[in-house]
Amino acid sequence: MTTAIQPAASERFSFSSSIKADVWHPKQSSKAFEWWYFDALSEDGRDAVVIIFLDNFIFSPRYNSTNRRINKLAEKLRRKKDPQCQKCFPAIAFTYYRDGKPKYRAINEFLPEEFSADETKPSCRIGDNYFRLDTAPYGSGYTLSINAKLRKNRHLKANFEWLSVESDFLPDNPINAEDAHSWNLVTSRADVSGRINIIDDQSKSLDTVHFRGTGYHDHNLDNRWMPETVSDWQWGRAHFADATAVFYRYHEHGAAQPTTKLFTVRDGKLLDRDASYEETNFSRDVFGIKYPQRLTLVTEDNMRLRVKQSKIIDASFFYLRFLSEITLTLRDGKPRKTLGITEYLNPKALKYGWLDWLTNMRIGRNGKGSFLP
């Protein structure tokens, strides 16, 4: 299926690239959510890390059942603004992949009072997990600390540094936090290093992993319930020796056409382009999600991105994550190929309460790990 180039105005989608905007935005509705996303891939592609901090966990059965009830009551239970997120469902998600498979995964949901975040500088704490913007003599970036429960009474402790290489391209660009999905491409490229420690319930060390790679960080927020808003959403990123490519195809319910964007960074400059989009070789994963294995994006000035996403590394009823082969051709006509992380989100199933029990088994709560991996 091919879609022509569509202007960004066809969707309620707000774009920025701003460290200043990478702060928490207090919520006025239980539907509202915000997440900070970090990922990194080792140079050989064998190791990957994905870390997400969420003030309202969009896959949480508690968050989604609350919004199903609110819909039935025609918004009579709309909640007032609460500066400490006292009526939300915060969570952290940490996954370390080895050779295309999750080796250590922790999805931990917390009580509302265990969440705190800053409205003036990038910083968030959920339980004993946190990230913050730091500055050092060798540069600036993000410090992350993870303290999470795994299955089988194991514990995961990890510390990472996301040292910014490409970031803050539109530092004063305002975001629309009221009636649109806001996407902040904070850091398109980062030098990432860290260590993961796995210990048992007796504090005995079971494994230690040292990580080094190239990373990425963005930030999303919306005041609307995702299943009511998003039809489907495909995105991804890849780091080449002389360029970075980030793309998305975002489709809201009721929109005639999805918005498709290709962002490239080269020589310290960000180029923002609308793109045509072709998807082919459709398949279904074990949970029934239909997805394209081949994507092609082309801009009017003949930049081209080809994506081969045949390696699923994570899956659920709502999303798929891939380790993809990505080829970028810029205006110099030279193709560049590497591995990158791509994701496909189809949130329709979040409306179905009968899936809550299965989703819940993959979420750790009350200081315990999840039942299922």
Contacts in CASP RR format, 6 or more apart in sequence:
PFRMAT RR
TARGET T0000
AUTHOR 0000-0000-0000
METHOD contacts of the structure
MODEL  1
MTTAIQPAASERFSFSSSIKADVWHPKQSSKAFEWWYFDALSEDGRDAVV
IIFLDNFIFSPRYNSTNRRINKLAEKLRRKKDPQCQKCFPAIAFTYYRDG
KPKYRAINEFLPEEFSADETKPSCRIGDNYFRLDTAPYGSGYTLSINAKL
RKNRHLKANFEWLSVESDFLPDNPINAEDAHSWNLVTSRADVSGRINIID
DQSKSLDTVHFRGTGYHDHNLDNRWMPETVSDWQWGRAHFADATAVFYRY
HEHGAAQPTTKLFTVRDGKLLDRDASYEETNFSRDVFGIKYPQRLTLVTE
DNMRLRVKQSKIIDASFFYLRFLSEITLTLRDGKPRKTLGITEYLNPKAL
KYGWLDWLTNMRIGRNGKGSFLP
1 278 0 8 1.000
1 279 0 8 1.000
1 280 0 8 1.000
1 292 0 8 1.000
2 276 0 8 1.000
2 277 0 8 1.000
2 278 0 8 1.000
2 279 0 8 1.000
3 257 0 8 1.000
3 258 0 8 1.000
3 260 0 8 1.000
3 276 0 8 1.000
3 277 0 8 1.000
3 278 0 8 1.000
4 257 0 8 1.000
4 276 0 8 1.000
5 260 0 8 1.000
5 274 0 8 1.000
5 275 0 8 1.000
5 276 0 8 1.000
5 299 0 8 1.000
5 300 0 8 1.000
6 257 0 8 1.000
6 258 0 8 1.000
6 259 0 8 1.000
6 260 0 8 1.000
6 274 0 8 1.000
7 259 0 8 1.000
7 274 0 8 1.000
8 15 0 8 1.000
8 259 0 8 1.000
8 261 0 8 1.000
8 274 0 8 1.000
10 255 0 8 1.000
10 256 0 8 1.000
10 257 0 8 1.000
10 258 0 8 1.000
10 259 0 8 1.000
11 181 0 8 1.000
11 250 0 8 1.000
11 251 0 8 1.000
11 252 0 8 1.000
11 255 0 8 1.000
11 258 0 8 1.000
11 259 0 8 1.000
12 176 0 8 1.000
12 179 0 8 1.000
12 180 0 8 1.000
12 181 0 8 1.000
12 252 0 8 1.000
13 180 0 8 1.000
13 181 0 8 1.000
13 183 0 8 1.000
13 250 0 8 1.000
13 252 0 8 1.000
13 259 0 8 1.000
14 175 0 8 1.000
14 176 0 8 1.000
14 177 0 8 1.000
14 180 0 8 1.000
14 181 0 8 1.000
14 182 0 8 1.000
14 183 0 8 1.000
15 173 0 8 1.000
15 183 0 8 1.000
15 184 0 8 1.000
15 185 0 8 1.000
15 261 0 8 1.000
15 272 0 8 1.000
16 170 0 8 1.000
16 173 0 8 1.000
16 174 0 8 1.000
16 175 0 8 1.000
16 182 0 8 1.000
16 183 0 8 1.000
16 184 0 8 1.000
16 185 0 8 1.000
17 167 0 8 1.000
17 168 0 8 1.000
17 169 0 8 1.000
17 170 0 8 1.000
17 171 0 8 1.000
17 173 0 8 1.000
17 184 0 8 1.000
17 185 0 8 1.000
17 186 0 8 1.000
17 188 0 8 1.000
17 270 0 8 1.000
18 168 0 8 1.000
18 170 0 8 1.000
18 171 0 8 1.000
18 172 0 8 1.000
18 173 0 8 1.000
18 175 0 8 1.000
18 184 0 8 1.000
18 186 0 8 1.000
19 122 0 8 1.000
19 133 0 8 1.000
19 167 0 8 1.000
19 168 0 8 1.000
19 171 0 8 1.000
19 186 0 8 1.000
20 171 0 8 1.000
20 172 0 8 1.000
21 173 0 8 1.000
21 174 0 8 1.000
21 175 0 8 1.000
21 184 0 8 1.000
21 219 0 8 1.000
22 36 0 8 1.000
22 122 0 8 1.000
22 133 0 8 1.000
22 184 0 8 1.000
22 186 0 8 1.000
22 219 0 8 1.000
23 117 0 8 1.000
23 118 0 8 1.000
23 119 0 8 1.000
23 120 0 8 1.000
23 121 0 8 1.000
23 122 0 8 1.000
23 123 0 8 1.000
24 34 0 8 1.000
24 55 0 8 1.000
24 117 0 8 1.000
24 118 0 8 1.000
24 119 0 8 1.000
24 124 0 8 1.000
25 34 0 8 1.000
25 119 0 8 1.000
25 177 0 8 1.000
25 221 0 8 1.000
26 81 0 8 1.000
26 82 0 8 1.000
26 83 0 8 1.000
26 85 0 8 1.000
26 119 0 8 1.000
27 34 0 8 1.000
27 55 0 8 1.000
27 56 0 8 1.000
27 79 0 8 1.000
27 81 0 8 1.000
27 82 0 8 1.000
27 85 0 8 1.000
27 88 0 8 1.000
27 223 0 8 1.000
28 78 0 8 1.000
28 79 0 8 1.000
28 80 0 8 1.000
28 81 0 8 1.000
28 223 0 8 1.000
29 78 0 8 1.000
29 79 0 8 1.000
29 223 0 8 1.000
30 56 0 8 1.000
30 63 0 8 1.000
30 66 0 8 1.000
30 67 0 8 1.000
30 70 0 8 1.000
30 77 0 8 1.000
30 78 0 8 1.000
30 79 0 8 1.000
30 87 0 8 1.000
30 88 0 8 1.000
31 67 0 8 1.000
31 70 0 8 1.000
31 223 0 8 1.000
31 224 0 8 1.000
31 225 0 8 1.000
32 56 0 8 1.000
32 221 0 8 1.000
32 222 0 8 1.000
32 223 0 8 1.000
32 224 0 8 1.000
33 54 0 8 1.000
33 55 0 8 1.000
33 56 0 8 1.000
33 57 0 8 1.000
33 58 0 8 1.000
33 63 0 8 1.000
33 221 0 8 1.000
33 222 0 8 1.000
33 226 0 8 1.000
34 54 0 8 1.000
34 55 0 8 1.000
34 56 0 8 1.000
34 219 0 8 1.000
34 220 0 8 1.000
34 221 0 8 1.000
35 52 0 8 1.000
35 53 0 8 1.000
35 54 0 8 1.000
35 55 0 8 1.000
35 58 0 8 1.000
35 219 0 8 1.000
35 220 0 8 1.000
35 221 0 8 1.000
36 52 0 8 1.000
36 53 0 8 1.000
36 122 0 8 1.000
36 124 0 8 1.000
36 131 0 8 1.000
36 217 0 8 1.000
36 218 0 8 1.000
36 219 0 8 1.000
37 50 0 8 1.000
37 51 0 8 1.000
37 52 0 8 1.000
37 217 0 8 1.000
37 218 0 8 1.000
37 219 0 8 1.000
37 220 0 8 1.000
38 49 0 8 1.000
38 50 0 8 1.000
38 51 0 8 1.000
38 52 0 8 1.000
38 131 0 8 1.000
38 142 0 8 1.000
38 144 0 8 1.000
38 160 0 8 1.000
38 162 0 8 1.000
38 215 0 8 1.000
38 216 0 8 1.000
38 217 0 8 1.000
39 48 0 8 1.000
39 49 0 8 1.000
39 50 0 8 1.000
39 51 0 8 1.000
39 215 0 8 1.000
39 216 0 8 1.000
39 237 0 8 1.000
39 341 0 8 1.000
40 48 0 8 1.000
40 49 0 8 1.000
40 160 0 8 1.000
40 162 0 8 1.000
40 190 0 8 1.000
40 192 0 8 1.000
40 211 0 8 1.000
40 213 0 8 1.000
40 214 0 8 1.000
40 215 0 8 1.000
40 216 0 8 1.000
41 47 0 8 1.000
41 48 0 8 1.000
41 213 0 8 1.000
41 214 0 8 1.000
41 215 0 8 1.000
41 239 0 8 1.000
41 339 0 8 1.000
41 340 0 8 1.000
41 341 0 8 1.000
42 48 0 8 1.000
42 211 0 8 1.000
42 212 0 8 1.000
42 213 0 8 1.000
43 212 0 8 1.000
43 213 0 8 1.000
43 214 0 8 1.000
45 323 0 8 1.000
45 339 0 8 1.000
46 98 0 8 1.000
46 99 0 8 1.000
46 100 0 8 1.000
47 96 0 8 1.000
47 97 0 8 1.000
47 98 0 8 1.000
47 209 0 8 1.000
47 211 0 8 1.000
47 213 0 8 1.000
48 96 0 8 1.000
48 97 0 8 1.000
48 100 0 8 1.000
48 313 0 8 1.000
48 323 0 8 1.000
48 341 0 8 1.000
49 94 0 8 1.000
49 95 0 8 1.000
49 96 0 8 1.000
49 97 0 8 1.000
49 160 0 8 1.000
49 192 0 8 1.000
49 211 0 8 1.000
50 93 0 8 1.000
50 94 0 8 1.000
50 95 0 8 1.000
50 97 0 8 1.000
50 321 0 8 1.000
50 341 0 8 1.000
51 92 0 8 1.000
51 93 0 8 1.000
51 94 0 8 1.000
51 95 0 8 1.000
51 131 0 8 1.000
51 144 0 8 1.000
51 146 0 8 1.000
51 160 0 8 1.000
52 92 0 8 1.000
52 93 0 8 1.000
52 94 0 8 1.000
53 92 0 8 1.000
53 124 0 8 1.000
53 126 0 8 1.000
53 129 0 8 1.000
53 131 0 8 1.000
54 90 0 8 1.000
54 91 0 8 1.000
54 92 0 8 1.000
54 93 0 8 1.000
55 85 0 8 1.000
55 88 0 8 1.000
55 90 0 8 1.000
55 115 0 8 1.000
55 117 0 8 1.000
55 124 0 8 1.000
56 63 0 8 1.000
56 85 0 8 1.000
56 88 0 8 1.000
56 89 0 8 1.000
56 90 0 8 1.000
57 63 0 8 1.000
57 89 0 8 1.000
57 90 0 8 1.000
57 91 0 8 1.000
57 109 0 8 1.000
57 363 0 8 1.000
58 64 0 8 1.000
58 226 0 8 1.000
58 347 0 8 1.000
58 350 0 8 1.000
59 316 0 8 1.000
59 318 0 8 1.000
59 350 0 8 1.000
59 359 0 8 1.000
59 363 0 8 1.000
60 89 0 8 1.000
60 91 0 8 1.000
60 109 0 8 1.000
60 359 0 8 1.000
60 363 0 8 1.000
61 353 0 8 1.000
61 356 0 8 1.000
61 357 0 8 1.000
61 359 0 8 1.000
61 360 0 8 1.000
61 363 0 8 1.000
62 89 0 8 1.000
62 109 0 8 1.000
63 88 0 8 1.000
63 89 0 8 1.000
64 227 0 8 1.000
64 350 0 8 1.000
64 351 0 8 1.000
64 353 0 8 1.000
64 356 0 8 1.000
65 353 0 8 1.000
65 356 0 8 1.000
66 89 0 8 1.000
67 225 0 8 1.000
68 351 0 8 1.000
68 353 0 8 1.000
69 77 0 8 1.000
70 76 0 8 1.000
70 77 0 8 1.000
70 78 0 8 1.000
71 225 0 8 1.000
71 228 0 8 1.000
79 87 0 8 1.000
83 119 0 8 1.000
84 112 0 8 1.000
84 113 0 8 1.000
84 115 0 8 1.000
84 116 0 8 1.000
85 112 0 8 1.000
85 115 0 8 1.000
85 116 0 8 1.000
85 117 0 8 1.000
86 112 0 8 1.000
86 113 0 8 1.000
87 112 0 8 1.000
88 112 0 8 1.000
88 115 0 8 1.000
89 109 0 8 1.000
89 112 0 8 1.000
90 109 0 8 1.000
90 110 0 8 1.000
90 111 0 8 1.000
90 112 0 8 1.000
90 114 0 8 1.000
90 115 0 8 1.000
90 126 0 8 1.000
91 107 0 8 1.000
91 108 0 8 1.000
91 109 0 8 1.000
91 110 0 8 1.000
91 126 0 8 1.000
91 363 0 8 1.000
92 106 0 8 1.000
92 107 0 8 1.000
92 108 0 8 1.000
92 110 0 8 1.000
92 126 0 8 1.000
92 129 0 8 1.000
92 146 0 8 1.000
92 148 0 8 1.000
93 106 0 8 1.000
93 107 0 8 1.000
93 108 0 8 1.000
94 104 0 8 1.000
94 105 0 8 1.000
94 106 0 8 1.000
94 107 0 8 1.000
94 146 0 8 1.000
94 148 0 8 1.000
94 156 0 8 1.000
94 158 0 8 1.000
95 102 0 8 1.000
95 104 0 8 1.000
95 105 0 8 1.000
95 106 0 8 1.000
95 314 0 8 1.000
96 102 0 8 1.000
96 103 0 8 1.000
96 104 0 8 1.000
96 105 0 8 1.000
96 196 0 8 1.000
96 209 0 8 1.000
96 211 0 8 1.000
97 103 0 8 1.000
97 313 0 8 1.000
97 314 0 8 1.000
97 323 0 8 1.000
100 311 0 8 1.000
100 313 0 8 1.000
100 323 0 8 1.000
101 313 0 8 1.000
102 313 0 8 1.000
102 314 0 8 1.000
102 373 0 8 1.000
104 150 0 8 1.000
104 156 0 8 1.000
104 196 0 8 1.000
104 198 0 8 1.000
105 150 0 8 1.000
105 373 0 8 1.000
106 146 0 8 1.000
106 148 0 8 1.000
106 149 0 8 1.000
106 150 0 8 1.000
106 156 0 8 1.000
106 364 0 8 1.000
106 369 0 8 1.000
106 370 0 8 1.000
107 362 0 8 1.000
107 363 0 8 1.000
107 364 0 8 1.000
107 370 0 8 1.000
108 129 0 8 1.000
108 148 0 8 1.000
108 149 0 8 1.000
108 363 0 8 1.000
108 364 0 8 1.000
108 365 0 8 1.000
108 367 0 8 1.000
108 369 0 8 1.000
109 363 0 8 1.000
109 364 0 8 1.000
109 365 0 8 1.000
110 126 0 8 1.000
110 127 0 8 1.000
114 126 0 8 1.000
114 127 0 8 1.000
115 124 0 8 1.000
115 125 0 8 1.000
115 126 0 8 1.000
115 127 0 8 1.000
116 124 0 8 1.000
116 125 0 8 1.000
117 123 0 8 1.000
117 124 0 8 1.000
117 125 0 8 1.000
118 124 0 8 1.000
121 132 0 8 1.000
121 133 0 8 1.000
122 131 0 8 1.000
122 132 0 8 1.000
122 133 0 8 1.000
122 142 0 8 1.000
122 186 0 8 1.000
123 130 0 8 1.000
123 131 0 8 1.000
123 132 0 8 1.000
123 133 0 8 1.000
124 130 0 8 1.000
124 131 0 8 1.000
124 132 0 8 1.000
127 147 0 8 1.000
128 145 0 8 1.000
128 147 0 8 1.000
129 145 0 8 1.000
129 146 0 8 1.000
129 147 0 8 1.000
129 148 0 8 1.000
130 144 0 8 1.000
130 145 0 8 1.000
131 142 0 8 1.000
131 143 0 8 1.000
131 144 0 8 1.000
131 145 0 8 1.000
132 142 0 8 1.000
132 143 0 8 1.000
133 140 0 8 1.000
133 141 0 8 1.000
133 142 0 8 1.000
134 140 0 8 1.000
134 141 0 8 1.000
134 142 0 8 1.000
134 143 0 8 1.000
135 141 0 8 1.000
138 163 0 8 1.000
139 163 0 8 1.000
139 164 0 8 1.000
140 163 0 8 1.000
140 164 0 8 1.000
141 161 0 8 1.000
141 162 0 8 1.000
141 163 0 8 1.000
141 164 0 8 1.000
141 167 0 8 1.000
141 187 0 8 1.000
141 190 0 8 1.000
142 161 0 8 1.000
142 162 0 8 1.000
142 164 0 8 1.000
142 187 0 8 1.000
142 190 0 8 1.000
142 217 0 8 1.000
143 159 0 8 1.000
143 160 0 8 1.000
143 161 0 8 1.000
143 162 0 8 1.000
144 158 0 8 1.000
144 159 0 8 1.000
144 160 0 8 1.000
144 161 0 8 1.000
144 162 0 8 1.000
145 158 0 8 1.000
145 159 0 8 1.000
145 160 0 8 1.000
146 156 0 8 1.000
146 157 0 8 1.000
146 158 0 8 1.000
146 159 0 8 1.000
146 160 0 8 1.000
147 155 0 8 1.000
147 156 0 8 1.000
147 157 0 8 1.000
148 155 0 8 1.000
148 156 0 8 1.000
148 157 0 8 1.000
149 155 0 8 1.000
149 156 0 8 1.000
149 364 0 8 1.000
149 367 0 8 1.000
149 368 0 8 1.000
149 369 0 8 1.000
150 156 0 8 1.000
150 198 0 8 1.000
150 369 0 8 1.000
151 369 0 8 1.000
151 370 0 8 1.000
151 371 0 8 1.000
151 372 0 8 1.000
151 373 0 8 1.000
153 200 0 8 1.000
153 201 0 8 1.000
154 198 0 8 1.000
154 199 0 8 1.000
154 200 0 8 1.000
154 201 0 8 1.000
154 206 0 8 1.000
155 198 0 8 1.000
155 199 0 8 1.000
155 200 0 8 1.000
155 201 0 8 1.000
156 196 0 8 1.000
156 197 0 8 1.000
156 198 0 8 1.000
157 196 0 8 1.000
157 197 0 8 1.000
157 199 0 8 1.000
158 194 0 8 1.000
158 195 0 8 1.000
158 196 0 8 1.000
158 197 0 8 1.000
159 194 0 8 1.000
159 195 0 8 1.000
160 192 0 8 1.000
160 193 0 8 1.000
160 194 0 8 1.000
160 211 0 8 1.000
161 192 0 8 1.000
161 193 0 8 1.000
161 194 0 8 1.000
162 187 0 8 1.000
162 190 0 8 1.000
162 191 0 8 1.000
162 192 0 8 1.000
162 215 0 8 1.000
162 217 0 8 1.000
163 190 0 8 1.000
163 191 0 8 1.000
163 192 0 8 1.000
163 193 0 8 1.000
164 187 0 8 1.000
164 189 0 8 1.000
164 190 0 8 1.000
165 187 0 8 1.000
165 189 0 8 1.000
165 190 0 8 1.000
165 191 0 8 1.000
166 187 0 8 1.000
166 188 0 8 1.000
166 189 0 8 1.000
166 190 0 8 1.000
166 244 0 8 1.000
166 265 0 8 1.000
166 268 0 8 1.000
166 270 0 8 1.000
167 186 0 8 1.000
167 187 0 8 1.000
167 188 0 8 1.000
167 189 0 8 1.000
167 190 0 8 1.000
167 217 0 8 1.000
168 186 0 8 1.000
168 187 0 8 1.000
169 185 0 8 1.000
169 188 0 8 1.000
169 265 0 8 1.000
169 270 0 8 1.000
170 270 0 8 1.000
175 182 0 8 1.000
175 184 0 8 1.000
175 221 0 8 1.000
176 182 0 8 1.000
177 221 0 8 1.000
177 223 0 8 1.000
178 223 0 8 1.000
179 223 0 8 1.000
179 224 0 8 1.000
180 222 0 8 1.000
181 220 0 8 1.000
181 221 0 8 1.000
181 222 0 8 1.000
181 224 0 8 1.000
181 229 0 8 1.000
181 230 0 8 1.000
181 250 0 8 1.000
181 252 0 8 1.000
182 220 0 8 1.000
182 221 0 8 1.000
182 222 0 8 1.000
183 218 0 8 1.000
183 219 0 8 1.000
183 220 0 8 1.000
183 248 0 8 1.000
184 218 0 8 1.000
184 219 0 8 1.000
184 220 0 8 1.000
185 218 0 8 1.000
185 246 0 8 1.000
185 263 0 8 1.000
186 217 0 8 1.000
186 218 0 8 1.000
186 219 0 8 1.000
187 215 0 8 1.000
187 216 0 8 1.000
187 217 0 8 1.000
187 218 0 8 1.000
188 216 0 8 1.000
188 237 0 8 1.000
188 244 0 8 1.000
188 246 0 8 1.000
188 263 0 8 1.000
188 265 0 8 1.000
188 270 0 8 1.000
189 214 0 8 1.000
189 215 0 8 1.000
189 216 0 8 1.000
189 239 0 8 1.000
189 244 0 8 1.000
189 265 0 8 1.000
190 214 0 8 1.000
190 215 0 8 1.000
190 216 0 8 1.000
190 217 0 8 1.000
191 213 0 8 1.000
191 214 0 8 1.000
191 215 0 8 1.000
192 211 0 8 1.000
192 212 0 8 1.000
192 213 0 8 1.000
192 214 0 8 1.000
192 215 0 8 1.000
193 211 0 8 1.000
193 212 0 8 1.000
193 213 0 8 1.000
194 210 0 8 1.000
194 211 0 8 1.000
194 212 0 8 1.000
195 208 0 8 1.000
195 209 0 8 1.000
195 210 0 8 1.000
195 211 0 8 1.000
196 207 0 8 1.000
196 208 0 8 1.000
196 209 0 8 1.000
196 211 0 8 1.000
197 205 0 8 1.000
197 207 0 8 1.000
197 208 0 8 1.000
198 205 0 8 1.000
198 206 0 8 1.000
198 207 0 8 1.000
198 208 0 8 1.000
199 205 0 8 1.000
199 206 0 8 1.000
200 206 0 8 1.000
214 239 0 8 1.000
215 239 0 8 1.000
216 237 0 8 1.000
216 239 0 8 1.000
216 246 0 8 1.000
216 341 0 8 1.000
222 229 0 8 1.000
226 347 0 8 1.000
226 350 0 8 1.000
227 347 0 8 1.000
227 348 0 8 1.000
227 350 0 8 1.000
227 351 0 8 1.000
228 253 0 8 1.000
229 252 0 8 1.000
229 253 0 8 1.000
230 250 0 8 1.000
230 251 0 8 1.000
230 252 0 8 1.000
230 253 0 8 1.000
230 345 0 8 1.000
230 347 0 8 1.000
231 251 0 8 1.000
231 252 0 8 1.000
231 253 0 8 1.000
231 254 0 8 1.000
231 255 0 8 1.000
231 258 0 8 1.000
231 346 0 8 1.000
231 348 0 8 1.000
232 251 0 8 1.000
232 258 0 8 1.000
232 344 0 8 1.000
232 345 0 8 1.000
232 346 0 8 1.000
233 248 0 8 1.000
233 249 0 8 1.000
233 250 0 8 1.000
233 251 0 8 1.000
233 344 0 8 1.000
233 345 0 8 1.000
233 346 0 8 1.000
234 248 0 8 1.000
234 249 0 8 1.000
234 279 0 8 1.000
234 292 0 8 1.000
234 295 0 8 1.000
234 342 0 8 1.000
234 343 0 8 1.000
234 344 0 8 1.000
234 345 0 8 1.000
235 246 0 8 1.000
235 247 0 8 1.000
235 248 0 8 1.000
235 249 0 8 1.000
235 250 0 8 1.000
235 342 0 8 1.000
235 343 0 8 1.000
236 246 0 8 1.000
236 247 0 8 1.000
236 248 0 8 1.000
236 307 0 8 1.000
236 324 0 8 1.000
236 340 0 8 1.000
236 341 0 8 1.000
236 342 0 8 1.000
236 343 0 8 1.000
237 244 0 8 1.000
237 245 0 8 1.000
237 246 0 8 1.000
237 247 0 8 1.000
237 340 0 8 1.000
237 341 0 8 1.000
237 342 0 8 1.000
238 244 0 8 1.000
238 245 0 8 1.000
238 324 0 8 1.000
238 326 0 8 1.000
238 328 0 8 1.000
238 338 0 8 1.000
238 339 0 8 1.000
238 340 0 8 1.000
239 338 0 8 1.000
239 340 0 8 1.000
240 328 0 8 1.000
240 336 0 8 1.000
240 338 0 8 1.000
241 336 0 8 1.000
242 266 0 8 1.000
242 336 0 8 1.000
243 264 0 8 1.000
243 265 0 8 1.000
243 266 0 8 1.000
243 328 0 8 1.000
243 330 0 8 1.000
243 336 0 8 1.000
244 264 0 8 1.000
244 265 0 8 1.000
244 266 0 8 1.000
245 262 0 8 1.000
245 263 0 8 1.000
245 264 0 8 1.000
245 265 0 8 1.000
245 305 0 8 1.000
245 326 0 8 1.000
245 328 0 8 1.000
246 262 0 8 1.000
246 263 0 8 1.000
246 264 0 8 1.000
246 265 0 8 1.000
247 260 0 8 1.000
247 261 0 8 1.000
247 262 0 8 1.000
247 263 0 8 1.000
247 275 0 8 1.000
247 297 0 8 1.000
247 305 0 8 1.000
247 307 0 8 1.000
248 259 0 8 1.000
248 260 0 8 1.000
248 261 0 8 1.000
249 258 0 8 1.000
249 259 0 8 1.000
249 260 0 8 1.000
249 277 0 8 1.000
249 295 0 8 1.000
250 258 0 8 1.000
250 259 0 8 1.000
250 260 0 8 1.000
251 257 0 8 1.000
251 258 0 8 1.000
251 259 0 8 1.000
258 277 0 8 1.000
259 274 0 8 1.000
260 274 0 8 1.000
260 275 0 8 1.000
260 276 0 8 1.000
260 277 0 8 1.000
260 297 0 8 1.000
261 272 0 8 1.000
261 273 0 8 1.000
261 274 0 8 1.000
261 275 0 8 1.000
262 273 0 8 1.000
262 275 0 8 1.000
262 297 0 8 1.000
262 299 0 8 1.000
262 303 0 8 1.000
262 305 0 8 1.000
263 270 0 8 1.000
263 271 0 8 1.000
263 272 0 8 1.000
263 273 0 8 1.000
264 270 0 8 1.000
264 271 0 8 1.000
264 273 0 8 1.000
264 303 0 8 1.000
264 328 0 8 1.000
264 330 0 8 1.000
265 271 0 8 1.000
266 330 0 8 1.000
271 303 0 8 1.000
273 299 0 8 1.000
273 300 0 8 1.000
273 301 0 8 1.000
273 303 0 8 1.000
274 299 0 8 1.000
274 300 0 8 1.000
275 297 0 8 1.000
275 298 0 8 1.000
275 299 0 8 1.000
275 303 0 8 1.000
275 305 0 8 1.000
276 297 0 8 1.000
276 298 0 8 1.000
276 299 0 8 1.000
277 295 0 8 1.000
277 296 0 8 1.000
277 297 0 8 1.000
278 295 0 8 1.000
278 296 0 8 1.000
279 292 0 8 1.000
279 294 0 8 1.000
279 295 0 8 1.000
279 296 0 8 1.000
280 292 0 8 1.000
280 293 0 8 1.000
280 294 0 8 1.000
281 292 0 8 1.000
281 293 0 8 1.000
281 294 0 8 1.000
282 290 0 8 1.000
282 291 0 8 1.000
282 292 0 8 1.000
282 293 0 8 1.000
283 290 0 8 1.000
283 291 0 8 1.000
283 293 0 8 1.000
284 290 0 8 1.000
284 291 0 8 1.000
285 291 0 8 1.000
285 312 0 8 1.000
285 315 0 8 1.000
285 320 0 8 1.000
286 315 0 8 1.000
287 315 0 8 1.000
287 316 0 8 1.000
287 317 0 8 1.000
288 317 0 8 1.000
289 315 0 8 1.000
289 317 0 8 1.000
289 319 0 8 1.000
289 320 0 8 1.000
289 344 0 8 1.000
289 346 0 8 1.000
291 309 0 8 1.000
291 320 0 8 1.000
291 344 0 8 1.000
292 309 0 8 1.000
293 308 0 8 1.000
293 309 0 8 1.000
293 310 0 8 1.000
294 306 0 8 1.000
294 307 0 8 1.000
294 308 0 8 1.000
294 309 0 8 1.000
295 305 0 8 1.000
295 306 0 8 1.000
295 307 0 8 1.000
295 309 0 8 1.000
296 304 0 8 1.000
296 305 0 8 1.000
296 306 0 8 1.000
296 307 0 8 1.000
297 304 0 8 1.000
297 305 0 8 1.000
297 307 0 8 1.000
298 304 0 8 1.000
298 305 0 8 1.000
301 331 0 8 1.000
302 331 0 8 1.000
303 328 0 8 1.000
303 329 0 8 1.000
303 330 0 8 1.000
303 331 0 8 1.000
304 327 0 8 1.000
304 328 0 8 1.000
304 329 0 8 1.000
305 326 0 8 1.000
305 327 0 8 1.000
305 328 0 8 1.000
305 329 0 8 1.000
306 326 0 8 1.000
306 327 0 8 1.000
307 324 0 8 1.000
307 325 0 8 1.000
307 326 0 8 1.000
307 342 0 8 1.000
308 324 0 8 1.000
308 325 0 8 1.000
308 326 0 8 1.000
309 322 0 8 1.000
309 324 0 8 1.000
309 342 0 8 1.000
309 344 0 8 1.000
310 322 0 8 1.000
310 324 0 8 1.000
311 322 0 8 1.000
311 323 0 8 1.000
311 324 0 8 1.000
312 320 0 8 1.000
312 321 0 8 1.000
312 322 0 8 1.000
313 321 0 8 1.000
313 322 0 8 1.000
313 323 0 8 1.000
314 320 0 8 1.000
314 321 0 8 1.000
315 321 0 8 1.000
316 359 0 8 1.000
316 362 0 8 1.000
317 349 0 8 1.000
317 355 0 8 1.000
317 358 0 8 1.000
317 359 0 8 1.000
318 345 0 8 1.000
318 346 0 8 1.000
318 347 0 8 1.000
318 349 0 8 1.000
318 350 0 8 1.000
319 343 0 8 1.000
319 344 0 8 1.000
319 345 0 8 1.000
319 346 0 8 1.000
319 347 0 8 1.000
320 343 0 8 1.000
320 344 0 8 1.000
321 341 0 8 1.000
321 342 0 8 1.000
321 343 0 8 1.000
322 341 0 8 1.000
322 342 0 8 1.000
322 343 0 8 1.000
322 344 0 8 1.000
323 339 0 8 1.000
323 340 0 8 1.000
323 341 0 8 1.000
324 339 0 8 1.000
324 340 0 8 1.000
324 341 0 8 1.000
324 342 0 8 1.000
325 337 0 8 1.000
325 338 0 8 1.000
325 339 0 8 1.000
325 340 0 8 1.000
326 337 0 8 1.000
326 338 0 8 1.000
326 339 0 8 1.000
326 340 0 8 1.000
326 342 0 8 1.000
327 335 0 8 1.000
327 336 0 8 1.000
327 337 0 8 1.000
328 335 0 8 1.000
328 336 0 8 1.000
328 337 0 8 1.000
329 335 0 8 1.000
329 336 0 8 1.000
330 336 0 8 1.000
349 355 0 8 1.000
361 370 0 8 1.000
361 371 0 8 1.000
361 372 0 8 1.000
362 370 0 8 1.000
362 371 0 8 1.000
362 372 0 8 1.000
362 373 0 8 1.000
363 370 0 8 1.000
364 370 0 8 1.000
END
